[in-house]
Structure formats: structure tokens, C-alpha cells
Amino acid sequence: MTYLALRLFHVNELITLSYLFSTVALLIVSLFHGYDEKSIIDGLLLSPINYVIVYLYTELSGGVGGLTALMSSSYIIPLIVLDYVNNRNVNARYLVSAITLLGALYLLFQGYNDSIYVALLLMVMNLVYTIVLARVNDIDITNFVFGQSLGTLLISYLMIRNPSALTLSLDYLYYPLILALVGNVIPYILYVESIRQIGPVETSLTSSMETISSLIASLPIQQLPTNPVAWVLLAISILSLNVELSRSNVLRRPQLMSYRLPIQVNEGSTSSLNMGGFGNHVILINPHLITRIIGKRKVI
């Protein structure tokens, strides 16, 4: 869609129009959903990074070579390193999926005709954007994406050389309208939510399949790459990310150690617990069966 739309719109014009529709749609949703000022401000603060990413990907649509495809997705490796630093645990699935995915992307987009600086900038922007999303807490996702869309809209509008010349051509508005939904609103909401649910590494690995989905969607205007090794690597990447041995699931379950604590029950207090006749005996109870009710402990 972006490749076709660029025949009719300049880069910033297309970004402005698509984010105009995104902002309006999210504004309408927020009217019924409710506003959260903090989430909107957080989205506005992140919008400059989002603008750079969107601009570069839009500019490169239809002409991405192996270097850009490889580098722009390589931010997954620093994410895995950060995950190890935080958790002191190396997830083998992540490593296998990342290496095979990067190899598949390079083989699918072979060539070094693109700029190393653009590729590195995309990698850094993707890394910063994902880390910020992983660290942002207590946000309402709809309002957050609304703030990000509003900020990106304002930046892209200001970047147009002649903003007053921007006109809405009714004949081709379906391009930015569709991009607003399938390129902005829906994926950003899902991306933020998935980072909450499964973490930044697995989210990034899964969302990198966007490159492959765009290849398949562009079948009417170009043929799929025929490199069999690339498709095998891609299949391995997907399987290694989503297939887990049942043994791993068992090992990762939280184990509740059942142990018993001795407590002394005085004869005078047994009547309140309906345990008369025990005298001064030691009774063993399971602490997991103790619940807290209005600040007091009750033995079940």
C-alpha cells in the first residue's frame, strides 16, 4: 500500500494524511473510552522517534536492500542482551529465532546498494522505541497511541515544505485511510499490548514477520524471492519462537512448597477456634491455607 501510495503522494504528505485519519479515529474512540492525560503526554514524547522510523520506512518502501533489512531488524540482538542482563538467563529460543530470522531477511533482500547510515539509524531508532515502550508503565494504550499519532501528525505536517498546498484528493484518499488503520492504529495498539503480555524480545521477533507479510501482500506487483534457504531459515525462526517442549512448560511453573509450621494453641484460646479439648498441644497447620480477612488472620 505504501509503495503504491508513493506514486501519488510525497513522503510527508502521505504520513500527514494517514496520521490525520489515525488521530481522528483514536480521538473518536477516546470520546467513549475516556481520556488519560499522562498516557497522551507519554505518547507525544515518543512521537519524534516514531516519526523518524515511519519516515525512513516510508521513504525506503519498494527499495529496501539486504543491508537495511538486516540492520533494521538487528536491534533484536541488543534486546536479547538486555534481557540476559536483567534476568541472568539466556533463552535459546530467542537466539535461534533471531539468528535464523536475520539470515532469512538478508537472503530475501540480497544486495548492499542501500546506505549503511540509514540502516544503522533504523536499528537504533527501533531499539530505543522498543526499550521505551517496555519501560513505560501505567498507560492507557488507546490514549498512548492517540498521543503518539497526534505528535507524529504535527511533525510530519511541519516538515512539508508548503503545508498550505496540502489538499485532500477524494479520488485517492483510500490509500492514507487504509494505511491509517492497518499501518498505524491497529498495529501500534497490538504492539504495545503484546509488549505488556509477552515482553519486548518475543514481540519484536514476532513483529519482524511484517517484512514477510508485506512480501506476500505485494504479489500482484512483484514475484516472491525464490531462495529456498531463506524460506527454510524463516520457517525455523517461526517454529523456534512458537514451539516449546512440554517439559519446559512444566519446569517454568511456579512450585508451591508445602510445608508446615508448628504453633502453640493455648487451652484458653481453643474455644474461639472451635477446637476445645486439645489442651496445650502443638498443632501443625499449612500456612498456604491461611487467608487474610479485614487485616486479621483466619485459620481455615
C-alpha positions in Angstrom: 0.0 0.0 0.0 2.8 2.4 0.8 4.6 1.6 -2.4 1.5 2.3 -4.4 0.6 5.4 -2.5 4.0 7.0 -3.1 3.1 7.3 -6.8 0.5 9.9 -5.8 1.8 11.5 -2.6 5.1 12.8 -1.3 6.5 11.1 1.8 5.5 13.7 4.4 2.1 14.2 2.6 1.3 10.5 2.9 2.4 10.4 6.5 0.4 13.5 7.4 -2.8 12.3 5.8 -2.5 8.7 7.2 -1.8 10.1 10.7 -4.6 12.6 10.3 -7.0 9.7 9.9 -5.4 7.8 12.7 -5.7 10.8 15.1 -9.3 11.4 14.2 -10.2 7.7 14.6 -8.4 7.5 18.0 -10.0 10.8 19.1 -13.4 9.3 18.4 -12.6 6.2 20.3 -11.2 8.2 23.3 -14.5 10.2 23.5 -16.2 6.9 24.5 -13.2 5.3 26.2 -12.2 8.3 28.3 -9.1 10.4 28.4 -5.9 9.8 30.3 -3.6 12.9 30.2 -0.5 11.0 31.3 -0.8 8.4 28.6 -1.4 11.1 25.9 1.7 13.0 27.1 3.8 9.9 27.1 2.7 9.2 23.5 3.6 12.8 22.5 7.1 12.4 24.0 7.7 9.3 21.9 6.3 10.7 18.7 9.6 12.2 17.4 11.2 8.7 17.4 8.1 7.3 15.8 8.2 10.0 13.1 11.8 9.1 12.2 11.0 5.4 12.0 7.9 6.0 9.9 9.6 8.4 7.6 12.5 6.1 6.9 10.4 3.1 6.3 8.0 5.1 4.0 11.0 6.5 2.1 12.5 3.1 1.7 9.3 1.3 0.7 9.9 -0.6 -2.5 13.7 -0.2 -2.4 14.9 -2.0 0.7 18.1 -4.0 0.2 19.7 -6.7 2.3 21.7 -4.4 4.4 18.7 -2.3 5.6 16.6 -5.4 6.1 19.3 -7.0 8.2 20.4 -4.0 10.2 16.9 -2.6 10.9 15.9 -5.9 12.5 19.2 -6.5 14.3 18.1 -4.4 17.2 16.6 -7.7 18.4 20.2 -8.8 19.4 20.7 -5.9 21.9 17.3 -6.6 23.3 18.3 -10.2 24.0 21.5 -9.0 25.7 19.5 -6.6 27.8 17.1 -9.4 28.7 20.1 -11.5 29.8 21.5 -8.6 31.9 18.1 -8.2 33.6 17.2 -11.9 34.1 20.6 -13.6 34.0 19.1 -16.2 31.7 19.7 -16.9 28.1 16.6 -18.0 26.2 17.8 -20.4 23.5 14.5 -20.0 21.5 15.2 -16.3 21.2 18.7 -16.8 20.0 17.8 -19.4 17.4 14.8 -17.4 16.2 16.8 -14.1 15.9 19.8 -15.6 14.1 17.6 -17.6 11.6 15.3 -14.6 11.1 18.1 -12.2 10.3 19.7 -14.7 8.0 16.4 -15.1 6.2 15.9 -11.4 5.8 19.3 -10.9 4.3 18.8 -13.7 1.8 15.4 -12.5 0.8 16.7 -8.9 0.3 20.2 -9.6 -1.1 22.2 -6.6 -2.0 24.3 -3.8 -0.5 23.1 -0.9 -2.5 21.4 0.8 0.4 23.1 3.2 2.9 24.8 1.9 5.9 23.9 5.1 7.8 20.2 4.7 7.1 20.4 1.1 8.2 22.1 1.9 11.4 19.7 4.8 12.2 16.8 2.4 11.7 18.3 -0.1 14.0 19.0 2.5 16.8 15.5 4.0 16.4 13.8 0.6 16.6 15.9 -0.3 19.7 15.2 3.0 21.5 11.5 2.8 20.6 11.1 -0.7 21.9 13.0 -0.1 25.1 10.9 3.0 25.9 7.7 1.0 25.3 8.9 -1.7 27.6 9.7 0.8 30.4 6.5 2.9 30.1 4.1 1.8 32.9 0.6 2.6 33.9 -0.6 3.8 30.5 -3.8 3.5 28.7 -2.9 2.1 25.4 -5.6 3.9 23.3 -4.7 7.3 24.7 -1.0 6.5 24.4 -1.3 5.7 20.7 -3.5 8.7 20.3 -0.8 11.0 21.7 1.9 9.3 19.5 -0.3 9.7 16.4 -1.0 13.4 17.2 2.7 14.2 17.7 3.7 12.4 14.5 0.9 14.2 12.6 2.2 17.6 13.8 5.8 16.8 13.0 5.0 15.5 9.5 2.8 18.5 8.8 5.6 20.9 9.8 8.1 19.0 7.6 6.0 19.6 4.5 7.7 22.4 2.5 4.5 24.1 1.7 1.8 23.0 4.2 -0.8 25.2 2.7 -0.5 23.3 -0.6 -1.7 20.0 1.1 -5.0 19.2 -0.4 -7.3 16.2 0.1 -7.9 14.5 -3.2 -11.0 12.5 -2.7 -10.0 10.1 -5.6 -7.1 8.7 -3.7 -7.9 9.1 0.0 -8.4 5.4 0.4 -4.6 5.0 0.4 -3.9 7.0 3.6 -7.2 5.9 5.1 -6.3 2.2 4.8 -2.7 2.9 5.9 -4.1 4.7 9.0 -5.9 1.6 10.1 -3.6 -1.3 9.0 -0.4 0.7 9.3 -0.9 2.9 12.4 -3.8 2.3 14.7 -4.2 -1.4 14.8 -0.5 -2.5 14.8 0.6 0.1 17.3 -2.2 -0.9 19.8 -1.3 -4.5 19.3 2.4 -3.9 19.6 2.1 -2.0 22.9 -0.3 -4.6 24.3 1.9 -7.5 23.2 5.0 -6.0 24.9 3.0 -6.0 28.1 1.9 -9.6 27.7 5.0 -11.4 26.3 7.8 -8.9 26.6 9.8 -6.8 24.1 12.1 -9.6 22.7 9.3 -12.0 21.7 7.2 -9.2 20.5 10.0 -7.9 18.3 10.8 -11.3 16.9 7.2 -11.9 16.0 6.6 -8.4 14.5 9.6 -8.8 12.3 7.5 -11.1 10.2 5.8 -7.9 9.0 8.5 -7.9 6.3 7.4 -11.3 5.1 3.8 -10.4 5.1 4.5 -7.3 3.0 6.3 -9.5 0.5 3.3 -11.8 0.2 0.9 -8.9 0.0 2.9 -7.4 -2.9 2.5 -10.5 -5.1 0.3 -8.6 -7.6 3.2 -6.2 -8.4 6.3 -8.4 -7.8 7.3 -12.0 -7.5 8.4 -13.6 -4.3 12.1 -14.3 -3.9 12.9 -17.9 -4.8 15.8 -18.5 -2.4 14.9 -21.8 -0.7 17.5 -21.4 2.1 15.8 -18.1 3.1 12.4 -19.7 3.4 13.8 -22.7 5.4 15.5 -20.3 7.8 12.3 -18.3 8.1 10.3 -21.5 8.9 12.9 -22.4 11.6 12.7 -18.9 13.1 8.9 -19.1 13.4 8.9 -22.7 14.8 11.7 -22.0 17.3 9.8 -19.0 18.6 6.4 -20.7 19.0 7.1 -24.3 19.7 8.1 -25.2 23.2 8.7 -28.6 24.8 6.1 -29.5 27.3 9.0 -30.2 29.7 9.9 -26.5 29.6 6.4 -25.5 30.5 6.5 -27.9 33.5 9.8 -26.5 34.7 8.6 -22.9 34.4 5.5 -23.5 36.6 5.8 -21.9 40.0 6.2 -24.6 42.5 4.4 -24.2 45.8 6.4 -25.8 48.5 4.0 -27.3 51.1 5.5 -27.1 54.5 4.0 -27.0 58.0 4.6 -24.7 60.9 4.2 -25.7 64.5 2.1 -23.3 66.5 1.2 -23.4 70.2 -2.5 -23.3 70.9 -3.4 -22.4 74.5 -6.4 -24.0 76.0 -8.0 -20.7 76.7 -8.0 -19.8 73.0 -9.3 -23.0 71.6 -12.9 -22.1 72.2 -12.7 -19.2 69.7 -11.3 -21.6 67.1 -13.9 -24.3 67.9 -11.1 -26.7 68.9 -11.9 -27.5 72.5 -10.3 -30.4 74.2 -6.8 -30.1 72.7 -5.3 -28.5 75.7 -1.7 -27.3 75.4 -0.8 -29.3 72.3 1.3 -28.4 69.3 -0.9 -28.3 66.1 0.6 -28.4 62.6 -1.1 -26.2 60.0 -0.3 -25.5 56.4 0.4 -21.7 56.0 -1.0 -21.7 52.4 -4.4 -22.3 54.0 -4.3 -19.0 55.9 -6.2 -16.2 54.4 -6.3 -12.5 55.4 -9.7 -11.1 56.2 -10.0 -7.5 57.2 -6.5 -7.3 58.5 -6.8 -10.5 60.7 -5.7 -14.0 60.1 -8.3 -16.7 59.9 -7.4 -20.4 60.1 -9.4 -22.4 57.5 
